[in-house]
Amino acid sequence: MRLRKISALVNVATAPTRFVLHCHRELGFFPNAKTYVVPWSPLSSPTKIESGFPQSPVRFLFIGQLRAH
């Protein structure tokens, strides 16, 4: 699948739960990425993600659904 191939280029992948992250990894997505759980809840403490991005532009890809909370 083309999306799996493209996801191999991702450096960092986040998901709202460990379950969602696990499901994507089991399906072969984000094999080379550092992974982090970033909960949806605004009451949760922030997750620190390492800084020090390379000089190239930072690009974001959102795969999912936005919904009101």
Residue pairs with C-beta under 8 A, 6 or more apart in sequence:
1 28
3 29
3 63
4 27
4 28
4 29
7 13
7 28
7 29
7 30
7 31
7 33
8 30
8 31
8 32
9 32
10 30
10 32
10 33
10 61
11 32
11 33
11 34
12 33
12 34
12 35
12 36
12 49
13 21
13 24
13 29
13 30
13 33
13 34
13 35
13 36
14 21
14 35
14 36
14 37
14 38
14 49
15 21
15 24
15 35
15 36
15 37
15 38
16 37
16 38
16 39
16 40
17 37
17 39
18 37
21 35
21 37
24 30
25 31
25 35
34 50
36 47
36 49
37 47
38 47
39 47
40 69
42 69
